[in-house]
Amino acid sequence: MTIFNGPPTSADHNEPIAPELRDVLRRAEDAAGIDPIDIISGGQPKETAAIAGARRCAEET
C-alpha cells in the first residue's frame, strides 16, 4: 500500500491533493517501487486557485 506524507501544514498550498493526482502517484510508485511519497506542496483552496490562475494569465499577456 502506498504511503503519502504531507503536504505539511506550513506549506502555502496545504490542501489535500486531487484524487486523480493521488492515483497517478500511486501507479508511479507501483512501477518504480518508491515508498513513501512525500508531498511538499498540496492543492490550493478553491477561492484562491481562481485568483492565482487569473493572475498568471494576466502576466503572460
PDB file of N, CA, C and O in Angstrom:
ATOM      1  N   MET A   1       0.836  -1.181   0.000  1.00  0.00           N
ATOM      2  CA  MET A   1       0.000   0.000   0.000  1.00  0.00           C
ATOM      3  C   MET A   1       0.878   1.240   0.000  1.00  0.00           C
ATOM      4  O   MET A   1       1.860   1.312   0.739  1.00  0.00           O
ATOM      5  N   THR A   2       0.528   2.206  -0.819  1.00  0.00           N
ATOM      6  CA  THR A   2       1.284   3.445  -0.939  1.00  0.00           C
ATOM      7  C   THR A   2       1.058   4.327   0.281  1.00  0.00           C
ATOM      8  O   THR A   2      -0.074   4.523   0.723  1.00  0.00           O
ATOM      9  N   ILE A   3       2.149   4.853   0.813  1.00  0.00           N
ATOM     10  CA  ILE A   3       2.077   5.780   1.939  1.00  0.00           C
ATOM     11  C   ILE A   3       2.338   7.186   1.408  1.00  0.00           C
ATOM     12  O   ILE A   3       3.358   7.437   0.766  1.00  0.00           O
ATOM     13  N   PHE A   4       1.407   8.102   1.680  1.00  0.00           N
ATOM     14  CA  PHE A   4       1.548   9.504   1.295  1.00  0.00           C
ATOM     15  C   PHE A   4       1.830  10.321   2.550  1.00  0.00           C
ATOM     16  O   PHE A   4       1.070  10.262   3.517  1.00  0.00           O
ATOM     17  N   ASN A   5       2.920  11.081   2.534  1.00  0.00           N
ATOM     18  CA  ASN A   5       3.258  12.005   3.620  1.00  0.00           C
ATOM     19  C   ASN A   5       3.041  13.420   3.121  1.00  0.00           C
ATOM     20  O   ASN A   5       3.537  13.785   2.055  1.00  0.00           O
ATOM     21  N   GLY A   6       2.304  14.223   3.880  1.00  0.00           N
ATOM     22  CA  GLY A   6       2.138  15.630   3.527  1.00  0.00           C
ATOM     23  C   GLY A   6       0.828  15.899   2.828  1.00  0.00           C
ATOM     24  O   GLY A   6      -0.008  15.005   2.695  1.00  0.00           O
ATOM     25  N   PRO A   7       0.647  17.102   2.389  1.00  0.00           N
ATOM     26  CA  PRO A   7       1.587  18.216   2.459  1.00  0.00           C
ATOM     27  C   PRO A   7       1.697  18.760   3.876  1.00  0.00           C
ATOM     28  O   PRO A   7       0.773  18.615   4.676  1.00  0.00           O
ATOM     29  N   PRO A   8       2.836  19.389   4.186  1.00  0.00           N
ATOM     30  CA  PRO A   8       2.998  19.937   5.530  1.00  0.00           C
ATOM     31  C   PRO A   8       2.033  21.097   5.785  1.00  0.00           C
ATOM     32  O   PRO A   8       1.679  21.834   4.864  1.00  0.00           O
ATOM     33  N   THR A   9       1.624  21.245   7.005  1.00  0.00           N
ATOM     34  CA  THR A   9       0.697  22.327   7.345  1.00  0.00           C
ATOM     35  C   THR A   9       1.322  23.697   7.128  1.00  0.00           C
ATOM     36  O   THR A   9       0.597  24.681   6.984  1.00  0.00           O
ATOM     37  N   SER A  10       2.652  23.787   7.102  1.00  0.00           N
ATOM     38  CA  SER A  10       3.327  25.065   6.895  1.00  0.00           C
ATOM     39  C   SER A  10       3.419  25.454   5.416  1.00  0.00           C
ATOM     40  O   SER A  10       3.822  26.574   5.101  1.00  0.00           O
ATOM     41  N   ALA A  11       3.052  24.548   4.506  1.00  0.00           N
ATOM     42  CA  ALA A  11       3.123  24.850   3.067  1.00  0.00           C
ATOM     43  C   ALA A  11       2.061  25.878   2.690  1.00  0.00           C
ATOM     44  O   ALA A  11       0.981  25.912   3.281  1.00  0.00           O
ATOM     45  N   ASP A  12       2.375  26.714   1.703  1.00  0.00           N
ATOM     46  CA  ASP A  12       1.396  27.692   1.218  1.00  0.00           C
ATOM     47  C   ASP A  12       0.153  26.980   0.686  1.00  0.00           C
ATOM     48  O   ASP A  12      -0.972  27.409   0.942  1.00  0.00           O
ATOM     49  N   HIS A  13       0.357  25.919  -0.037  1.00  0.00           N
ATOM     50  CA  HIS A  13      -0.743  25.130  -0.598  1.00  0.00           C
ATOM     51  C   HIS A  13      -0.795  23.815   0.173  1.00  0.00           C
ATOM     52  O   HIS A  13      -0.136  22.842  -0.196  1.00  0.00           O
ATOM     53  N   ASN A  14      -1.580  23.793   1.242  1.00  0.00           N
ATOM     54  CA  ASN A  14      -1.588  22.616   2.111  1.00  0.00           C
ATOM     55  C   ASN A  14      -2.905  21.855   2.087  1.00  0.00           C
ATOM     56  O   ASN A  14      -3.175  21.052   2.980  1.00  0.00           O
ATOM     57  N   GLU A  15      -3.721  22.101   1.075  1.00  0.00           N
ATOM     58  CA  GLU A  15      -4.950  21.329   0.911  1.00  0.00           C
ATOM     59  C   GLU A  15      -4.587  19.929   0.402  1.00  0.00           C
ATOM     60  O   GLU A  15      -3.507  19.752  -0.162  1.00  0.00           O
ATOM     61  N   PRO A  16      -5.450  18.943   0.586  1.00  0.00           N
ATOM     62  CA  PRO A  16      -5.163  17.611   0.049  1.00  0.00           C
ATOM     63  C   PRO A  16      -5.012  17.659  -1.474  1.00  0.00           C
ATOM     64  O   PRO A  16      -5.627  18.488  -2.143  1.00  0.00           O
ATOM     65  N   ILE A  17      -4.182  16.755  -2.010  1.00  0.00           N
ATOM     66  CA  ILE A  17      -4.039  16.688  -3.463  1.00  0.00           C
ATOM     67  C   ILE A  17      -5.287  16.035  -4.058  1.00  0.00           C
ATOM     68  O   ILE A  17      -6.019  15.324  -3.370  1.00  0.00           O
ATOM     69  N   ALA A  18      -5.511  16.287  -5.330  1.00  0.00           N
ATOM     70  CA  ALA A  18      -6.682  15.758  -6.025  1.00  0.00           C
ATOM     71  C   ALA A  18      -6.611  14.235  -6.107  1.00  0.00           C
ATOM     72  O   ALA A  18      -5.525  13.671  -6.235  1.00  0.00           O
ATOM     73  N   PRO A  19      -7.762  13.569  -6.032  1.00  0.00           N
ATOM     74  CA  PRO A  19      -7.773  12.101  -6.142  1.00  0.00           C
ATOM     75  C   PRO A  19      -7.122  11.607  -7.435  1.00  0.00           C
ATOM     76  O   PRO A  19      -6.491  10.550  -7.442  1.00  0.00           O
ATOM     77  N   GLU A  20      -7.270  12.360  -8.525  1.00  0.00           N
ATOM     78  CA  GLU A  20      -6.658  11.962  -9.796  1.00  0.00           C
ATOM     79  C   GLU A  20      -5.135  11.968  -9.705  1.00  0.00           C
ATOM     80  O   GLU A  20      -4.476  11.070 -10.230  1.00  0.00           O
ATOM     81  N   LEU A  21      -4.575  12.978  -9.041  1.00  0.00           N
ATOM     82  CA  LEU A  21      -3.126  13.037  -8.859  1.00  0.00           C
ATOM     83  C   LEU A  21      -2.667  11.924  -7.928  1.00  0.00           C
ATOM     84  O   LEU A  21      -1.617  11.321  -8.148  1.00  0.00           O
ATOM     85  N   ARG A  22      -3.439  11.653  -6.905  1.00  0.00           N
ATOM     86  CA  ARG A  22      -3.109  10.559  -5.983  1.00  0.00           C
ATOM     87  C   ARG A  22      -3.036   9.229  -6.741  1.00  0.00           C
ATOM     88  O   ARG A  22      -2.147   8.418  -6.484  1.00  0.00           O
ATOM     89  N   ASP A  23      -3.958   9.007  -7.663  1.00  0.00           N
ATOM     90  CA  ASP A  23      -3.954   7.775  -8.462  1.00  0.00           C
ATOM     91  C   ASP A  23      -2.719   7.691  -9.358  1.00  0.00           C
ATOM     92  O   ASP A  23      -2.105   6.631  -9.481  1.00  0.00           O
ATOM     93  N   VAL A  24      -2.359   8.821  -9.987  1.00  0.00           N
ATOM     94  CA  VAL A  24      -1.162   8.845 -10.840  1.00  0.00           C
ATOM     95  C   VAL A  24       0.078   8.527 -10.006  1.00  0.00           C
ATOM     96  O   VAL A  24       0.915   7.722 -10.414  1.00  0.00           O
ATOM     97  N   LEU A  25       0.193   9.156  -8.844  1.00  0.00           N
ATOM     98  CA  LEU A  25       1.347   8.906  -7.973  1.00  0.00           C
ATOM     99  C   LEU A  25       1.371   7.468  -7.478  1.00  0.00           C
ATOM    100  O   LEU A  25       2.442   6.875  -7.355  1.00  0.00           O
ATOM    101  N   ARG A  26       0.217   6.908  -7.196  1.00  0.00           N
ATOM    102  CA  ARG A  26       0.144   5.514  -6.742  1.00  0.00           C
ATOM    103  C   ARG A  26       0.652   4.570  -7.839  1.00  0.00           C
ATOM    104  O   ARG A  26       1.400   3.633  -7.559  1.00  0.00           O
ATOM    105  N   ARG A  27       0.239   4.823  -9.091  1.00  0.00           N
ATOM    106  CA  ARG A  27       0.701   3.971 -10.196  1.00  0.00           C
ATOM    107  C   ARG A  27       2.209   4.135 -10.417  1.00  0.00           C
ATOM    108  O   ARG A  27       2.905   3.158 -10.694  1.00  0.00           O
ATOM    109  N   ALA A  28       2.711   5.359 -10.295  1.00  0.00           N
ATOM    110  CA  ALA A  28       4.149   5.595 -10.446  1.00  0.00           C
ATOM    111  C   ALA A  28       4.923   4.880  -9.337  1.00  0.00           C
ATOM    112  O   ALA A  28       5.990   4.315  -9.575  1.00  0.00           O
ATOM    113  N   GLU A  29       4.380   4.912  -8.146  1.00  0.00           N
ATOM    114  CA  GLU A  29       5.028   4.213  -7.021  1.00  0.00           C
ATOM    115  C   GLU A  29       5.075   2.719  -7.283  1.00  0.00           C
ATOM    116  O   GLU A  29       6.085   2.069  -7.011  1.00  0.00           O
ATOM    117  N   ASP A  30       3.998   2.177  -7.805  1.00  0.00           N
ATOM    118  CA  ASP A  30       3.974   0.744  -8.112  1.00  0.00           C
ATOM    119  C   ASP A  30       5.037   0.388  -9.152  1.00  0.00           C
ATOM    120  O   ASP A  30       5.707  -0.637  -9.027  1.00  0.00           O
ATOM    121  N   ALA A  31       5.192   1.221 -10.168  1.00  0.00           N
ATOM    122  CA  ALA A  31       6.145   0.958 -11.243  1.00  0.00           C
ATOM    123  C   ALA A  31       7.594   1.135 -10.785  1.00  0.00           C
ATOM    124  O   ALA A  31       8.475   0.369 -11.175  1.00  0.00           O
ATOM    125  N   ALA A  32       7.831   2.155  -9.952  1.00  0.00           N
ATOM    126  CA  ALA A  32       9.204   2.482  -9.560  1.00  0.00           C
ATOM    127  C   ALA A  32       9.607   1.904  -8.213  1.00  0.00           C
ATOM    128  O   ALA A  32      10.793   1.865  -7.886  1.00  0.00           O
ATOM    129  N   GLY A  33       8.646   1.459  -7.437  1.00  0.00           N
ATOM    130  CA  GLY A  33       8.956   0.915  -6.119  1.00  0.00           C
ATOM    131  C   GLY A  33       9.352   1.972  -5.107  1.00  0.00           C
ATOM    132  O   GLY A  33      10.141   1.705  -4.201  1.00  0.00           O
ATOM    133  N   ILE A  34       8.810   3.166  -5.254  1.00  0.00           N
ATOM    134  CA  ILE A  34       9.114   4.265  -4.334  1.00  0.00           C
ATOM    135  C   ILE A  34       8.061   4.284  -3.228  1.00  0.00           C
ATOM    136  O   ILE A  34       6.862   4.312  -3.507  1.00  0.00           O
ATOM    137  N   ASP A  35       8.505   4.268  -1.985  1.00  0.00           N
ATOM    138  CA  ASP A  35       7.568   4.336  -0.876  1.00  0.00           C
ATOM    139  C   ASP A  35       8.321   4.850   0.332  1.00  0.00           C
ATOM    140  O   ASP A  35       9.379   4.292   0.623  1.00  0.00           O
ATOM    141  N   PRO A  36       7.900   5.814   1.031  1.00  0.00           N
ATOM    142  CA  PRO A  36       6.665   6.571   0.886  1.00  0.00           C
ATOM    143  C   PRO A  36       6.825   7.698  -0.137  1.00  0.00           C
ATOM    144  O   PRO A  36       7.927   7.967  -0.616  1.00  0.00           O
ATOM    145  N   ILE A  37       5.721   8.342  -0.459  1.00  0.00           N
ATOM    146  CA  ILE A  37       5.701   9.508  -1.334  1.00  0.00           C
ATOM    147  C   ILE A  37       5.526  10.736  -0.456  1.00  0.00           C
ATOM    148  O   ILE A  37       4.548  10.849   0.282  1.00  0.00           O
ATOM    149  N   ASP A  38       6.488  11.660  -0.542  1.00  0.00           N
ATOM    150  CA  ASP A  38       6.443  12.892   0.248  1.00  0.00           C
ATOM    151  C   ASP A  38       5.874  14.020  -0.610  1.00  0.00           C
ATOM    152  O   ASP A  38       6.450  14.375  -1.638  1.00  0.00           O
ATOM    153  N   ILE A  39       4.762  14.571  -0.192  1.00  0.00           N
ATOM    154  CA  ILE A  39       4.126  15.686  -0.889  1.00  0.00           C
ATOM    155  C   ILE A  39       4.524  16.952  -0.150  1.00  0.00           C
ATOM    156  O   ILE A  39       4.209  17.122   1.028  1.00  0.00           O
ATOM    157  N   ILE A  40       5.225  17.846  -0.855  1.00  0.00           N
ATOM    158  CA  ILE A  40       5.723  19.054  -0.189  1.00  0.00           C
ATOM    159  C   ILE A  40       4.850  20.265  -0.460  1.00  0.00           C
ATOM    160  O   ILE A  40       4.993  21.286   0.213  1.00  0.00           O
ATOM    161  N   SER A  41       3.948  20.177  -1.432  1.00  0.00           N
ATOM    162  CA  SER A  41       3.020  21.264  -1.712  1.00  0.00           C
ATOM    163  C   SER A  41       1.726  20.649  -2.211  1.00  0.00           C
ATOM    164  O   SER A  41       1.722  19.905  -3.192  1.00  0.00           O
ATOM    165  N   GLY A  42       0.648  20.953  -1.548  1.00  0.00           N
ATOM    166  CA  GLY A  42      -0.631  20.341  -1.883  1.00  0.00           C
ATOM    167  C   GLY A  42      -1.488  21.233  -2.760  1.00  0.00           C
ATOM    168  O   GLY A  42      -0.985  22.105  -3.469  1.00  0.00           O
ATOM    169  N   GLY A  43      -2.784  21.000  -2.699  1.00  0.00           N
ATOM    170  CA  GLY A  43      -3.728  21.755  -3.501  1.00  0.00           C
ATOM    171  C   GLY A  43      -3.994  23.132  -2.925  1.00  0.00           C
ATOM    172  O   GLY A  43      -3.655  23.428  -1.779  1.00  0.00           O
ATOM    173  N   GLN A  44      -4.605  23.958  -3.745  1.00  0.00           N
ATOM    174  CA  GLN A  44      -4.981  25.305  -3.327  1.00  0.00           C
ATOM    175  C   GLN A  44      -6.451  25.318  -2.935  1.00  0.00           C
ATOM    176  O   GLN A  44      -7.246  24.551  -3.477  1.00  0.00           O
ATOM    177  N   PRO A  45      -6.821  26.195  -1.986  1.00  0.00           N
ATOM    178  CA  PRO A  45      -8.241  26.391  -1.714  1.00  0.00           C
ATOM    179  C   PRO A  45      -8.921  26.893  -2.987  1.00  0.00           C
ATOM    180  O   PRO A  45      -8.316  27.641  -3.755  1.00  0.00           O
ATOM    181  N   LYS A  46     -10.154  26.496  -3.216  1.00  0.00           N
ATOM    182  CA  LYS A  46     -10.871  26.834  -4.452  1.00  0.00           C
ATOM    183  C   LYS A  46     -10.899  28.335  -4.718  1.00  0.00           C
ATOM    184  O   LYS A  46     -10.715  28.761  -5.858  1.00  0.00           O
ATOM    185  N   GLU A  47     -11.127  29.141  -3.683  1.00  0.00           N
ATOM    186  CA  GLU A  47     -11.258  30.585  -3.918  1.00  0.00           C
ATOM    187  C   GLU A  47      -9.945  31.230  -4.338  1.00  0.00           C
ATOM    188  O   GLU A  47      -9.965  32.201  -5.094  1.00  0.00           O
ATOM    189  N   THR A  48      -8.803  30.726  -3.875  1.00  0.00           N
ATOM    190  CA  THR A  48      -7.527  31.327  -4.275  1.00  0.00           C
ATOM    191  C   THR A  48      -7.004  30.742  -5.572  1.00  0.00           C
ATOM    192  O   THR A  48      -6.208  31.391  -6.251  1.00  0.00           O
ATOM    193  N   ALA A  49      -7.418  29.544  -5.943  1.00  0.00           N
ATOM    194  CA  ALA A  49      -6.956  28.935  -7.192  1.00  0.00           C
ATOM    195  C   ALA A  49      -7.405  29.761  -8.387  1.00  0.00           C
ATOM    196  O   ALA A  49      -6.626  29.967  -9.318  1.00  0.00           O
ATOM    197  N   ALA A  50      -8.632  30.234  -8.381  1.00  0.00           N
ATOM    198  CA  ALA A  50      -9.141  31.043  -9.494  1.00  0.00           C
ATOM    199  C   ALA A  50      -8.402  32.374  -9.569  1.00  0.00           C
ATOM    200  O   ALA A  50      -8.118  32.867 -10.661  1.00  0.00           O
ATOM    201  N   ILE A  51      -8.095  32.951  -8.427  1.00  0.00           N
ATOM    202  CA  ILE A  51      -7.382  34.228  -8.402  1.00  0.00           C
ATOM    203  C   ILE A  51      -5.961  34.040  -8.936  1.00  0.00           C
ATOM    204  O   ILE A  51      -5.494  34.840  -9.746  1.00  0.00           O
ATOM    205  N   ALA A  52      -5.273  32.990  -8.488  1.00  0.00           N
ATOM    206  CA  ALA A  52      -3.904  32.736  -8.938  1.00  0.00           C
ATOM    207  C   ALA A  52      -3.881  32.456 -10.431  1.00  0.00           C
ATOM    208  O   ALA A  52      -2.991  32.939 -11.130  1.00  0.00           O
ATOM    209  N   GLY A  53      -4.833  31.692 -10.933  1.00  0.00           N
ATOM    210  CA  GLY A  53      -4.890  31.401 -12.358  1.00  0.00           C
ATOM    211  C   GLY A  53      -5.126  32.653 -13.177  1.00  0.00           C
ATOM    212  O   GLY A  53      -4.514  32.826 -14.230  1.00  0.00           O
ATOM    213  N   ALA A  54      -5.993  33.518 -12.717  1.00  0.00           N
ATOM    214  CA  ALA A  54      -6.254  34.766 -13.424  1.00  0.00           C
ATOM    215  C   ALA A  54      -5.013  35.652 -13.413  1.00  0.00           C
ATOM    216  O   ALA A  54      -4.718  36.322 -14.402  1.00  0.00           O
ATOM    217  N   ARG A  55      -4.295  35.658 -12.314  1.00  0.00           N
ATOM    218  CA  ARG A  55      -3.086  36.467 -12.201  1.00  0.00           C
ATOM    219  C   ARG A  55      -2.021  35.963 -13.186  1.00  0.00           C
ATOM    220  O   ARG A  55      -1.366  36.761 -13.856  1.00  0.00           O
ATOM    221  N   ARG A  56      -1.851  34.632 -13.270  1.00  0.00           N
ATOM    222  CA  ARG A  56      -0.869  34.078 -14.208  1.00  0.00           C
ATOM    223  C   ARG A  56      -1.231  34.432 -15.643  1.00  0.00           C
ATOM    224  O   ARG A  56      -0.354  34.806 -16.422  1.00  0.00           O
ATOM    225  N   CYS A  57      -2.505  34.323 -16.009  1.00  0.00           N
ATOM    226  CA  CYS A  57      -2.936  34.652 -17.365  1.00  0.00           C
ATOM    227  C   CYS A  57      -2.655  36.114 -17.687  1.00  0.00           C
ATOM    228  O   CYS A  57      -2.224  36.436 -18.794  1.00  0.00           O
ATOM    229  N   ALA A  58      -2.896  36.989 -16.732  1.00  0.00           N
ATOM    230  CA  ALA A  58      -2.666  38.419 -16.943  1.00  0.00           C
ATOM    231  C   ALA A  58      -1.174  38.697 -17.121  1.00  0.00           C
ATOM    232  O   ALA A  58      -0.804  39.569 -17.907  1.00  0.00           O
ATOM    233  N   GLU A  59      -0.320  37.980 -16.412  1.00  0.00           N
ATOM    234  CA  GLU A  59       1.119  38.192 -16.509  1.00  0.00           C
ATOM    235  C   GLU A  59       1.672  37.692 -17.833  1.00  0.00           C
ATOM    236  O   GLU A  59       2.678  38.213 -18.314  1.00  0.00           O
ATOM    237  N   GLU A  60       1.036  36.691 -18.429  1.00  0.00           N
ATOM    238  CA  GLU A  60       1.528  36.117 -19.676  1.00  0.00           C
ATOM    239  C   GLU A  60       1.208  36.984 -20.878  1.00  0.00           C
ATOM    240  O   GLU A  60       1.868  36.861 -21.910  1.00  0.00           O
ATOM    241  N   THR A  61       0.207  37.861 -20.778  1.00  0.00           N
ATOM    242  CA  THR A  61      -0.185  38.668 -21.936  1.00  0.00           C
ATOM    243  C   THR A  61       0.585  39.958 -22.012  1.00  0.00           C
ATOM    244  O   THR A  61       0.372  40.750 -22.930  1.00  0.00           O
TER     245      THR A  61
END
